[in-house]
Amino acid sequence: MSQPNRGTDLPEFLNDLDGGVFAEKIARAISDVAAGVIDYDDKGELTLKFKMSRIGNSYRVGIKHQLTYRVPEANGSYSQVNETESVMHVNPGGRMSVFPENQGQLLTKQGQPNHSREQD
């Protein structure tokens, strides 16, 4: 994979984690923290952590994604930690996506295997 870094599409990446559920959790946590900061005039915190490891000898990685946040309240605060895992393909240049970008046309229009496609 000696191609230049092409950058992962961050909104797409976040929406692909855990089938879109992780992005919804982030959105809700941001709103909860912001509301607590305003309502109780105290500091809140939200942290995202990603741990990646290669899956076998493939161009896929397992990603453990963790959301941790602290919401201020009248008599202290409450916090949540949520961790889930997703699998992504690492395409040339490091761009991550749910599906490989170079899988090509697998079948002909008649539904038969396409043997004329480029082999990777």
ABEGO torsion letter per residue (X at the ends): XABBBAEBBAAAAAAABGGGAAAAAAAAAAAAAAAAAAAAGBBBBBBBBBBBBBBEABABBBBBBBBBBBBBBABEBBBBBBBBBBBBBBBBGGBBBABBAAAEBABBAAGBBBAABBBX
